[in-house]
């Protein structure tokens, strides 16, 4: 039975389901970018964060470049000066595999949103949003299938997601046909971006972890 009290995470999931693409990809990408955007302004001089930053040896490749997109040269310079002075040669030749703290945040976020789906599964509003949604991308669907205990939930998420992928076939066919010189370029945005939509459907949004990185 769904909880009686709906909270902000519930409404975030419902709103994400109403948009095109994988709802979990949208939520995790938006949350990570908000965190990274605020990080250089709020956490650069935070002692707790600096300790986490040093212990991790910075962020992973993906999150480092997402952070760099902020364009805050001063904040980046301060953080990396701190890293060089703290880690010195170990920054380059020390053991790899230290866990990126932003990856940990993302893992917790994904688990939380999947938990919201499960907790409110019987809610009419959530079910209506699911029925109109495109389900989950491949990485997030595989995660749901191996972590959600309820067979009914696993089956419905798989059915929704596979249906959404199959519905891309005519869009891709139309896009391919439009490359014939006898046809004009597609005016429909969904057709023009069908190639991108199918990539995100199969491997997930570029902002989110690869399947092997998911919890």
Secondary structure as UniProt FT lines:
FT   HELIX           8..17
FT   HELIX           23..42
FT   TURN            43..45
FT   HELIX           47..56
FT   HELIX           61..68
FT   TURN            69..70
FT   HELIX           73..87
FT   TURN            88..89
FT   HELIX           90..93
FT   HELIX           101..119
FT   TURN            120..122
FT   HELIX           124..132
FT   HELIX           138..147
FT   HELIX           151..166
FT   HELIX           168..177
FT   TURN            178..179
FT   TURN            181..182
FT   HELIX           189..192
FT   HELIX           194..203
FT   TURN            206..207
FT   HELIX           211..213
//
